[in-house]
Amino acid sequence: MGDRILISVLIVTYNNANTIGNCIDSLYAQNFPSLEILVRDNDSSDSTVEVVNALGDVNLFACKENIGFGAAMNYLAERAVGEYLFILNPDCICPENSLQQLYDFAKSHPGAVSPALVYPDGTPQPSSRELPTYSSIIFSRRSPLYILGLARTKSAGYLRPENNVKVPAVSATALLINRQIFSDIGGFDQRFFMYGEDLDLCKRLGNGGHDIWFMPGIELKHILGESSKSVSLRTSYNHHISIYKYFRKHHPDRFFSNLFLGILLTGGFCFSVLLKIMGIKRRK
């Protein structure tokens, strides 16, 4: 294979000093013949940059501006040379040989491939799903109904396949995609600062005839929300506004539905503010 790079691992960091070391160590531990690791730091205020610098062979881009997740991933993708891009959150731990398994599957199943996600205690974390509808979005994991325990993941369209299967959408927490396909569809839509960009990417992949595969047999540990826990209200705002942007973009003719959705999302954000004031943590 020579010096050919098969996988470029793309990681965007923002105050991830507590997790990025273990994440990259898990990549170093992979018995994979050819990969590169690219990290863009979105102006962290902690020691993330110093931690990454101490890790060795990592292409680090320490930037003085937080441009958001999707835009930062596009920034890294433009600099990557791998045949495939592995989009990875900095609070993930990759099990041994997971990159090899994902790559082998992707070679015979063109499109995008995603592993399963689990919490640190091994509990399954919803990550594959149907594309959101006006009715299912009110049951999403950040909605008041879900936080109060009045909705289950199935209500929001989340799936729990037991075998390798094509699905409409997956989380971009961990996603392997052919670099040319990513480029052809224009990468992430940078109008989504944070959240919603993966749903939009999957929607466009499907519209372009590309398959999205989910592999439940590969389980990555993911510490949900580690990057955003210190700015939860801003995170909540970005989540709610991104959902609105998604529906406005893909259903522009549904004026009254979008108006009503906007009202519901405003209420949902206000509910998040109330929870913050009361010191109540949201349900996983």
One Martini backbone bead per residue (centre of mass of N, CA, C, O) as a GRO file, in nm:
protein
  284
    1MET     BB    1   0.050   0.067  -0.008
    2GLY     BB    2   0.247   0.242   0.114
    3ASP     BB    3   0.156   0.594   0.160
    4ARG     BB    4  -0.131   0.534   0.166
    5ILE     BB    5  -0.433   0.678   0.268
    6LEU     BB    6  -0.734   0.548   0.398
    7ILE     BB    7  -0.770   0.718   0.677
    8SER     BB    8  -0.932   1.012   0.796
    9VAL     BB    9  -0.929   1.157   1.106
   10LEU     BB   10  -1.193   1.366   1.235
   11ILE     BB   11  -1.147   1.632   1.486
   12VAL     BB   12  -1.344   1.828   1.706
   13THR     BB   13  -1.260   2.080   1.941
   14TYR     BB   14  -1.405   2.175   2.283
   15ASN     BB   15  -1.311   2.131   2.576
   16ASN     BB   16  -1.133   1.815   2.573
   17ALA     BB   17  -0.907   1.736   2.788
   18ASN     BB   18  -1.055   1.476   2.929
   19THR     BB   19  -1.081   1.296   2.629
   20ILE     BB   20  -0.875   1.314   2.386
   21GLY     BB   21  -0.658   1.114   2.478
   22ASN     BB   22  -0.829   0.851   2.473
   23CYS     BB   23  -0.917   0.872   2.185
   24ILE     BB   24  -0.634   0.866   2.046
   25ASP     BB   25  -0.531   0.609   2.180
   26SER     BB   26  -0.748   0.428   2.036
   27LEU     BB   27  -0.620   0.482   1.754
   28TYR     BB   28  -0.330   0.380   1.805
   29ALA     BB   29  -0.446   0.079   1.880
   30GLN     BB   30  -0.487   0.028   1.598
   31ASN     BB   31  -0.464  -0.227   1.337
   32PHE     BB   32  -0.389   0.001   1.105
   33PRO     BB   33  -0.209   0.071   0.817
   34SER     BB   34  -0.364   0.367   0.728
   35LEU     BB   35  -0.343   0.680   0.903
   36GLU     BB   36  -0.491   0.995   0.992
   37ILE     BB   37  -0.480   1.282   1.220
   38LEU     BB   38  -0.729   1.540   1.259
   39VAL     BB   39  -0.727   1.859   1.440
   40ARG     BB   40  -0.974   2.093   1.544
   41ASP     BB   41  -0.961   2.388   1.733
   42ASN     BB   42  -1.233   2.594   1.884
   43ASP     BB   43  -1.113   2.775   2.109
   44SER     BB   44  -1.009   2.675   2.370
   45SER     BB   45  -0.994   2.728   2.743
   46ASP     BB   46  -0.829   2.491   2.784
   47SER     BB   47  -0.586   2.207   2.746
   48THR     BB   48  -0.627   2.072   2.466
   49VAL     BB   49  -0.382   2.158   2.294
   50GLU     BB   50  -0.164   2.043   2.483
   51VAL     BB   51  -0.258   1.751   2.475
   52VAL     BB   52  -0.228   1.707   2.169
   53ASN     BB   53   0.073   1.790   2.142
   54ALA     BB   54   0.159   1.533   2.336
   55LEU     BB   55   0.068   1.281   2.133
   56GLY     BB   56   0.205   1.350   1.847
   57ASP     BB   57   0.081   1.222   1.541
   58VAL     BB   58  -0.079   1.523   1.489
   59ASN     BB   59  -0.296   1.728   1.304
   60LEU     BB   60  -0.293   2.052   1.423
   61PHE     BB   61  -0.562   2.307   1.450
   62ALA     BB   62  -0.520   2.606   1.615
   63CYS     BB   63  -0.794   2.807   1.670
   64LYS     BB   64  -0.944   3.153   1.719
   65GLU     BB   65  -1.224   3.004   1.631
   66ASN     BB   66  -1.575   2.935   1.651
   67ILE     BB   67  -1.738   2.768   1.370
   68GLY     BB   68  -1.819   2.492   1.431
   69PHE     BB   69  -1.866   2.173   1.336
   70GLY     BB   70  -1.913   2.162   1.026
   71ALA     BB   71  -1.696   2.370   0.940
   72ALA     BB   72  -1.458   2.218   1.074
   73MET     BB   73  -1.487   1.958   0.911
   74ASN     BB   74  -1.442   2.088   0.635
   75TYR     BB   75  -1.161   2.191   0.696
   76LEU     BB   76  -1.040   1.905   0.730
   77ALA     BB   77  -1.130   1.772   0.461
   78GLU     BB   78  -0.951   1.965   0.281
   79ARG     BB   79  -0.676   1.826   0.428
   80ALA     BB   80  -0.737   1.553   0.346
   81VAL     BB   81  -0.615   1.216   0.196
   82GLY     BB   82  -0.812   1.008   0.233
   83GLU     BB   83  -1.041   0.784   0.117
   84TYR     BB   84  -1.148   0.819   0.410
   85LEU     BB   85  -1.378   0.947   0.649
   86PHE     BB   86  -1.354   0.991   1.012
   87ILE     BB   87  -1.602   1.095   1.204
   88LEU     BB   88  -1.511   1.229   1.535
   89ASN     BB   89  -1.549   1.240   1.858
   90PRO     BB   90  -1.357   1.334   2.150
   91ASP     BB   91  -1.568   1.131   2.338
   92CYS     BB   92  -1.435   0.868   2.212
   93ILE     BB   93  -1.406   0.502   2.202
   94CYS     BB   94  -1.216   0.275   2.019
   95PRO     BB   95  -1.219  -0.030   1.940
   96GLU     BB   96  -1.064  -0.290   1.850
   97ASN     BB   97  -1.067  -0.298   1.497
   98SER     BB   98  -1.290  -0.092   1.398
   99LEU     BB   99  -1.166   0.034   1.144
  100GLN     BB  100  -1.136  -0.227   0.982
  101GLN     BB  101  -1.436  -0.302   0.981
  102LEU     BB  102  -1.544  -0.046   0.848
  103TYR     BB  103  -1.371  -0.056   0.593
  104ASP     BB  104  -1.450  -0.334   0.483
  105PHE     BB  105  -1.749  -0.264   0.455
  106ALA     BB  106  -1.727  -0.005   0.277
  107LYS     BB  107  -1.600  -0.138   0.022
  108SER     BB  108  -1.891  -0.315  -0.021
  109HIS     BB  109  -2.057  -0.038   0.094
  110PRO     BB  110  -2.153   0.221  -0.036
  111GLY     BB  111  -2.104   0.531   0.149
  112ALA     BB  112  -2.214   0.504   0.480
  113VAL     BB  113  -2.074   0.436   0.817
  114SER     BB  114  -2.202   0.317   1.141
  115PRO     BB  115  -2.171   0.277   1.459
  116ALA     BB  116  -2.227   0.210   1.768
  117LEU     BB  117  -2.351   0.351   2.076
  118VAL     BB  118  -2.220   0.399   2.411
  119TYR     BB  119  -2.204   0.421   2.722
  120PRO     BB  120  -1.969   0.376   2.965
  121ASP     BB  121  -2.171   0.133   3.086
  122GLY     BB  122  -2.304   0.006   2.796
  123THR     BB  123  -2.537   0.164   2.722
  124PRO     BB  124  -2.741   0.234   2.487
  125GLN     BB  125  -2.715   0.475   2.214
  126PRO     BB  126  -2.885   0.668   2.024
  127SER     BB  127  -2.805   0.682   1.642
  128SER     BB  128  -3.040   0.562   1.484
  129ARG     BB  129  -3.277   0.682   1.222
  130GLU     BB  130  -3.519   0.856   1.131
  131LEU     BB  131  -3.637   1.101   0.981
  132PRO     BB  132  -3.772   1.382   1.067
  133THR     BB  133  -4.081   1.493   1.190
  134TYR     BB  134  -4.327   1.685   1.313
  135SER     BB  135  -4.411   1.458   1.521
  136SER     BB  136  -4.127   1.335   1.623
  137ILE     BB  137  -3.970   1.590   1.738
  138ILE     BB  138  -4.131   1.609   2.020
  139PHE     BB  139  -3.953   1.328   2.113
  140SER     BB  140  -3.689   1.414   2.152
  141ARG     BB  141  -3.405   1.415   2.365
  142ARG     BB  142  -3.466   1.754   2.404
  143SER     BB  143  -3.745   1.729   2.496
  144PRO     BB  144  -3.978   1.765   2.737
  145LEU     BB  145  -4.101   1.478   2.715
  146TYR     BB  146  -3.834   1.323   2.747
  147ILE     BB  147  -3.722   1.450   3.007
  148LEU     BB  148  -3.998   1.356   3.167
  149GLY     BB  149  -4.064   1.051   3.055
  150LEU     BB  150  -4.299   1.069   2.799
  151ALA     BB  151  -4.074   0.941   2.606
  152ARG     BB  152  -3.947   0.743   2.355
  153THR     BB  153  -3.721   0.670   2.115
  154LYS     BB  154  -3.931   0.558   1.915
  155SER     BB  155  -4.102   0.822   1.892
  156ALA     BB  156  -3.841   0.973   1.746
  157GLY     BB  157  -3.717   0.736   1.539
  158TYR     BB  158  -3.549   0.538   1.676
  159LEU     BB  159  -3.316   0.273   1.632
  160ARG     BB  160  -3.264  -0.112   1.687
  161PRO     BB  161  -3.063  -0.282   1.538
  162GLU     BB  162  -2.912  -0.621   1.505
  163ASN     BB  163  -2.813  -0.559   1.214
  164ASN     BB  164  -2.691  -0.494   0.928
  165VAL     BB  165  -2.821  -0.173   0.805
  166LYS     BB  166  -3.024   0.032   0.644
  167VAL     BB  167  -3.056   0.387   0.701
  168PRO     BB  168  -3.158   0.717   0.706
  169ALA     BB  169  -2.996   0.780   0.992
  170VAL     BB  170  -2.712   0.928   1.163
  171SER     BB  171  -2.466   0.996   1.361
  172ALA     BB  172  -2.166   1.213   1.368
  173THR     BB  173  -1.991   1.090   1.595
  174ALA     BB  174  -1.962   0.822   1.397
  175LEU     BB  175  -1.827   0.843   1.057
  176LEU     BB  176  -1.798   0.668   0.751
  177ILE     BB  177  -1.666   0.827   0.447
  178ASN     BB  178  -1.630   0.898   0.141
  179ARG     BB  179  -1.457   1.163   0.024
  180GLN     BB  180  -1.599   1.205  -0.250
  181ILE     BB  181  -1.887   1.207  -0.149
  182PHE     BB  182  -1.858   1.441   0.049
  183SER     BB  183  -1.780   1.641  -0.176
  184ASP     BB  184  -2.023   1.608  -0.376
  185ILE     BB  185  -2.239   1.711  -0.139
  186GLY     BB  186  -2.073   1.951   0.030
  187GLY     BB  187  -2.087   1.849   0.294
  188PHE     BB  188  -2.147   2.051   0.535
  189ASP     BB  189  -2.380   2.265   0.653
  190GLN     BB  190  -2.282   2.581   0.783
  191ARG     BB  191  -2.564   2.678   0.907
  192PHE     BB  192  -2.486   2.459   1.111
  193PHE     BB  193  -2.329   2.491   1.401
  194MET     BB  194  -2.502   2.283   1.591
  195TYR     BB  195  -2.666   2.051   1.500
  196GLY     BB  196  -2.833   1.882   1.224
  197GLU     BB  197  -2.599   1.822   1.019
  198ASP     BB  198  -2.645   1.509   1.004
  199LEU     BB  199  -2.932   1.505   0.897
  200ASP     BB  200  -2.869   1.666   0.642
  201LEU     BB  201  -2.657   1.476   0.527
  202CYS     BB  202  -2.842   1.225   0.509
  203LYS     BB  203  -3.053   1.348   0.326
  204ARG     BB  204  -2.850   1.400   0.088
  205LEU     BB  205  -2.757   1.114   0.051
  206GLY     BB  206  -3.031   0.995  -0.019
  207ASN     BB  207  -3.093   1.189  -0.260
  208GLY     BB  208  -2.814   1.069  -0.406
  209GLY     BB  209  -2.818   0.739  -0.357
  210HIS     BB  210  -2.696   0.691  -0.072
  211ASP     BB  211  -2.591   0.483   0.165
  212ILE     BB  212  -2.679   0.394   0.513
  213TRP     BB  213  -2.492   0.233   0.762
  214PHE     BB  214  -2.547  -0.002   1.035
  215MET     BB  215  -2.322  -0.128   1.311
  216PRO     BB  216  -2.397  -0.296   1.606
  217GLY     BB  217  -2.119  -0.469   1.653
  218ILE     BB  218  -2.003  -0.176   1.691
  219GLU     BB  219  -1.877  -0.023   1.998
  220LEU     BB  220  -1.882   0.307   2.105
  221LYS     BB  221  -1.771   0.516   2.336
  222HIS     BB  222  -1.990   0.784   2.474
  223ILE     BB  223  -1.965   1.111   2.609
  224LEU     BB  224  -2.228   1.282   2.639
  225GLY     BB  225  -2.168   1.630   2.617
  226GLU     BB  226  -1.870   1.715   2.698
  227SER     BB  227  -1.831   1.986   2.528
  228SER     BB  228  -2.128   2.130   2.641
  229LYS     BB  229  -2.175   2.138   2.960
  230SER     BB  230  -2.069   2.447   3.012
  231VAL     BB  231  -2.297   2.537   2.763
  232SER     BB  232  -2.608   2.446   2.769
  233LEU     BB  233  -2.776   2.686   2.661
  234ARG     BB  234  -2.632   2.715   2.393
  235THR     BB  235  -2.682   2.425   2.308
  236SER     BB  236  -2.990   2.439   2.314
  237TYR     BB  237  -3.019   2.658   2.108
  238ASN     BB  238  -2.875   2.514   1.871
  239HIS     BB  239  -3.069   2.279   1.859
  240HIS     BB  240  -3.338   2.431   1.802
  241ILE     BB  241  -3.244   2.597   1.552
  242SER     BB  242  -3.160   2.350   1.377
  243ILE     BB  243  -3.432   2.221   1.347
  244TYR     BB  244  -3.561   2.457   1.204
  245LYS     BB  245  -3.364   2.464   0.962
  246TYR     BB  246  -3.427   2.187   0.853
  247PHE     BB  247  -3.730   2.236   0.782
  248ARG     BB  248  -3.690   2.489   0.609
  249LYS     BB  249  -3.510   2.349   0.397
  250HIS     BB  250  -3.693   2.068   0.336
  251HIS     BB  251  -3.984   2.250   0.402
  252PRO     BB  252  -4.062   2.544   0.259
  253ASP     BB  253  -4.392   2.501   0.208
  254ARG     BB  254  -4.442   2.477   0.538
  255PHE     BB  255  -4.536   2.738   0.696
  256PHE     BB  256  -4.727   2.659   0.938
  257SER     BB  257  -4.556   2.427   1.044
  258ASN     BB  258  -4.304   2.605   1.098
  259LEU     BB  259  -4.438   2.801   1.288
  260PHE     BB  260  -4.527   2.596   1.503
  261LEU     BB  261  -4.246   2.482   1.552
  262GLY     BB  262  -4.118   2.745   1.651
  263ILE     BB  263  -4.296   2.765   1.903
  264LEU     BB  264  -4.215   2.493   2.031
  265LEU     BB  265  -3.906   2.550   2.042
  266THR     BB  266  -3.926   2.794   2.225
  267GLY     BB  267  -4.052   2.636   2.458
  268GLY     BB  268  -3.820   2.432   2.489
  269PHE     BB  269  -3.602   2.638   2.563
  270CYS     BB  270  -3.742   2.753   2.813
  271PHE     BB  271  -3.736   2.483   2.961
  272SER     BB  272  -3.427   2.463   2.974
  273VAL     BB  273  -3.389   2.714   3.147
  274LEU     BB  274  -3.552   2.612   3.388
  275LEU     BB  275  -3.374   2.365   3.449
  276LYS     BB  276  -3.120   2.527   3.503
  277ILE     BB  277  -3.230   2.692   3.743
  278MET     BB  278  -3.319   2.415   3.904
  279GLY     BB  279  -3.093   2.186   3.853
  280ILE     BB  280  -3.193   1.996   3.615
  281LYS     BB  281  -3.131   1.707   3.462
  282ARG     BB  282  -3.123   1.550   3.181
  283ARG     BB  283  -3.216   1.299   3.008
  284LYS     BB  284  -3.057   1.050   2.814
   0.00000   0.00000   0.00000
